[in-house]
């Protein structure tokens, strides 16, 4: 149930509506916009007539939300959500670029990576300290040492940090070093993990699972939102289809679809979306043209010698070229880089 308060509704009127919703066994989430306060109620709405709220003082309108995701629904925040991380706003007019290597391999490597992506215009460095790999014999990451190196590199070059959390037990450690916690595609439906991330007050970057529908992605986001953490960023990173010429099939259409269904910002990840360095630039351009609020791009100082995902990592000069191209494309769709 979504209850939209009048523009001039008093705090006492808002609280009275909240109290009434709680009496009716709703779990209430409040969203205060520039004009209206919106109250999202999760509960037995199929039994409630919306007019029961519309007659209350200070209420403008009430809507029954029939979709399974209530808080991720566009109706909860019609103007859209802007996730603020330091001086960076994700979901606003600026397309936010997160770039860096697949994993932290050494102090020199991550410092050089941070310098290169910052110089080209990225505002967030991405890299993995814990790596979920398909093979147990592949490089698994440097753990806390990698997080420390990444924090140093980011602070040195004025960047924010995004890195993947693989298990709820890692959350306290990650909170010490990162600005955005990433949930990878393999963990999108790790409901114990996403439920715990709803309890923290740092942004969460939630990637779409390799075989997940858009509704399933939004329902995973709902777990985080229902815990009280409204700073959720979605990411389209390609899905597994019968096509074999690319690592995944990047679903560009998911970007405008999510924009219509949900208020949450969404990024595009053309690196995992294709798995091929030569396809990253065109798919990154397409994602921005389709309305993506940002990009997650793998960039490595020497990708041919990378310990993980070298084939899909851009060289620094390719990343700089991409940034120049995006500075032309973004204004055409009303955005900036």
TAKA-V689801 format. One record per residue. N is the residue number from 0. PHI is phi in degrees with one decimal (none if undefined). D_CENTER is the distance of its C-alpha to the mean C-alpha in Angstrom with 2 decimals. Layout:
# TAKA-V689801
n: (N:N)
phi: (PHI:PHI)
d_center: (D_CENTER:D_CENTER)
This chain:
# TAKA-V689801
n: (0:1:2:3:4:5:6:7:8:9:10:11:12:13:14:15:16:17:18:19:20:21:22:23:24:25:26:27:28:29:30:31:32:33:34:35:36:37:38:39:40:41:42:43:44:45:46:47:48:49:50:51:52:53:54:55:56:57:58:59:60:61:62:63:64:65:66:67:68:69:70:71:72:73:74:75:76:77:78:79:80:81:82:83:84:85:86:87:88:89:90:91:92:93:94:95:96:97:98:99:100:101:102:103:104:105:106:107:108:109:110:111:112:113:114:115:116:117:118:119:120:121:122:123:124:125:126:127:128:129:130:131:132:133:134:135:136:137:138:139:140:141:142:143:144:145:146:147:148:149:150:151:152:153:154:155:156:157:158:159:160:161:162:163:164:165:166:167:168:169:170:171:172:173:174:175:176:177:178:179:180:181:182:183:184:185:186:187:188:189:190:191:192:193:194:195:196:197:198:199:200:201:202:203:204:205:206:207:208:209:210:211:212:213:214:215:216:217:218:219:220:221:222:223:224:225:226:227:228:229:230:231:232:233:234:235:236:237:238:239:240:241:242:243:244:245:246:247:248:249:250:251:252:253:254:255:256:257:258:259:260:261:262:263:264:265:266:267:268:269:270:271:272:273:274:275:276:277:278:279:280:281:282:283:284:285:286:287:288:289:290:291:292:293:294:295:296:297:298:299:300:301:302:303:304:305:306:307:308:309:310:311:312:313:314:315:316:317:318:319:320:321:322:323:324:325:326:327:328:329:330:331:332:333:334:335:336)
phi: (none:-115.4:-112.2:-101.8:-83.6:-60.7:-58.0:-98.9:-61.5:-81.8:-62.6:-65.7:-66.4:-61.2:-65.3:-63.8:-67.4:-57.6:-59.7:-66.8:-64.3:-64.0:-58.3:-89.8:72.2:-89.4:-91.7:-99.9:-122.0:-102.0:-127.0:-104.5:-95.1:-69.9:-116.9:-117.9:-93.2:-115.5:-110.5:-98.7:-109.3:-104.3:174.4:-82.6:-68.9:-65.7:-99.4:-109.5:-82.5:-55.3:-65.3:-62.0:-98.6:-64.2:-85.3:-77.5:-60.8:87.6:-91.5:-86.9:-160.8:-140.0:-131.4:-86.5:-99.9:-90.2:-69.8:-68.9:-98.5:-93.9:-83.7:-82.8:-69.5:-55.7:-63.5:-69.2:-138.8:-56.8:-78.2:94.1:-99.9:-111.1:-90.3:-99.8:-129.3:62.1:-93.8:-100.7:-116.3:-103.9:112.8:-92.6:-70.1:-90.7:-81.3:-90.8:-108.1:-111.8:-144.2:155.8:-74.3:-58.4:-141.5:-77.5:-107.4:-162.7:-63.9:-62.3:-63.6:-75.6:-64.9:-67.2:-60.2:-61.6:-60.7:-69.3:-73.4:-66.4:-61.6:-79.0:124.6:-71.0:-113.6:-133.9:-97.2:-113.5:-171.4:-105.0:-98.0:-118.7:-115.8:-79.0:-110.8:-64.5:-105.8:-68.9:-94.7:-79.3:-58.3:-103.4:99.6:-99.3:66.6:-60.7:-60.0:-65.3:-63.1:-62.6:-63.5:-67.2:-63.0:-62.2:-64.0:-64.8:-65.5:-64.4:-114.0:67.5:-112.9:-92.9:-122.3:-124.0:-151.9:-83.9:-102.6:-103.2:-151.1:-60.5:-67.9:-86.9:-57.4:-58.2:-66.7:-61.6:-61.3:-74.0:-123.2:-109.4:-97.5:-135.2:-94.5:-98.7:-104.5:-74.5:-58.2:-69.0:-108.7:-56.8:-107.3:-83.8:-69.0:-64.5:-67.4:-67.2:-65.3:-66.7:-69.2:-70.7:-90.3:-92.3:-124.8:-129.3:-61.3:-122.5:-98.7:-106.2:-87.9:-69.6:-66.3:-66.9:-133.5:-91.2:-78.7:-64.6:-60.3:-66.5:-60.9:-68.4:-69.7:-65.8:-62.0:-60.2:-58.9:-70.3:-62.8:-66.7:-82.9:105.2:-96.0:-92.7:-91.3:-114.2:-118.5:-90.4:-147.5:-89.0:-125.5:92.5:-122.9:-85.5:-127.5:-80.4:-72.1:-115.0:-78.4:-129.7:-61.5:-137.1:-105.5:-76.9:-90.3:-60.7:-64.8:-64.6:-65.6:-67.1:-65.4:-62.3:-58.8:-77.6:-83.1:-131.9:-88.8:-77.2:-67.8:-135.6:-104.0:-114.1:-119.5:-74.4:-70.8:-73.6:-63.3:-122.2:76.4:-134.2:-57.5:-74.4:-102.8:-66.8:-60.6:-62.9:-74.2:-65.7:-61.7:-64.3:-63.1:-65.4:-63.2:-81.6:110.5:-60.0:-82.9:179.4:-131.3:-117.8:-126.3:-87.0:-134.8:-132.9:-58.8:-145.2:-61.2:-68.2:-114.1:-66.0:-78.9:-155.5:55.7:-64.0:-65.1:-106.1:-92.1:-75.3:-77.1:-54.7:-69.0:-69.5:-64.9:-60.9:-63.5:-60.0:-61.3:-63.0:-67.0:-67.6:-68.4:-89.7:-74.1:-55.8:-61.9:-67.0:-113.7:76.8:-124.0:-128.4:-113.5)
d_center: (24.69:23.54:26.09:26.02:28.34:30.78:30.10:32.90:32.26:33.40:31.72:34.51:33.85:30.13:31.05:33.73:31.32:28.96:32.09:33.18:29.89:30.07:33.68:32.58:30.30:26.98:24.15:23.27:20.05:20.76:18.86:20.91:20.58:22.88:25.50:25.04:24.02:22.37:22.97:21.05:23.33:22.53:25.91:29.00:28.52:30.50:33.54:33.00:34.35:32.10:35.34:35.61:33.02:33.96:37.39:36.14:36.66:33.87:31.94:31.27:30.02:28.60:26.78:26.51:23.14:24.07:20.77:19.74:16.44:17.70:15.11:12.25:15.06:15.51:18.82:17.45:16.20:17.86:17.17:13.36:11.10:10.86:9.01:11.83:12.00:15.65:16.76:13.51:12.01:8.72:9.73:13.34:15.97:14.98:12.96:11.27:12.26:11.23:14.26:16.60:18.35:17.30:19.02:21.01:24.60:26.67:26.80:28.28:25.74:22.65:24.59:25.58:22.12:20.80:23.84:23.44:19.83:20.44:23.65:22.07:19.57:16.28:14.99:12.88:14.45:12.84:15.27:16.03:18.63:18.62:18.61:18.72:21.32:23.22:26.47:27.55:29.51:26.68:25.43:23.38:22.28:23.97:22.41:22.91:24.91:22.05:19.81:22.78:23.24:19.69:19.94:23.31:22.22:19.39:21.85:24.54:22.76:20.82:17.27:14.34:13.32:10.37:11.89:11.85:13.45:15.68:17.64:17.87:20.87:18.91:16.81:19.69:20.17:16.62:16.60:19.59:18.08:14.35:12.34:8.84:9.17:7.74:8.85:10.59:11.90:15.08:13.76:11.62:14.86:16.02:16.54:18.25:15.33:12.69:15.58:16.23:12.75:13.50:16.44:15.01:14.20:11.61:7.88:6.00:3.36:4.89:6.94:9.64:12.97:15.81:17.80:15.54:16.08:13.67:15.28:14.68:10.91:11.14:13.70:11.73:9.25:12.69:13.81:11.49:12.30:15.90:16.24:15.77:12.39:10.94:8.28:5.28:1.98:3.31:5.31:9.07:11.07:14.41:16.44:19.89:22.78:26.48:25.99:26.99:27.08:23.42:21.41:19.13:19.17:16.27:15.88:15.60:16.77:13.64:12.00:14.80:15.17:11.82:12.63:15.93:15.07:12.22:11.62:7.82:6.47:5.76:6.43:9.50:10.80:14.54:15.79:15.08:15.42:19.03:20.10:22.59:22.79:24.85:22.31:19.29:20.56:21.40:18.18:16.20:18.64:18.26:14.47:15.04:18.09:16.33:14.14:10.85:9.43:9.24:10.15:9.95:13.71:16.17:19.19:22.20:25.50:27.46:25.42:28.62:29.08:25.55:25.50:22.55:21.09:23.53:24.12:20.67:20.45:21.63:24.56:24.22:26.44:24.41:21.25:23.42:24.69:21.28:20.48:23.88:23.24:19.97:21.96:24.22:21.82:19.43:22.37:23.53:20.57:20.75:18.17:18.81:17.76)
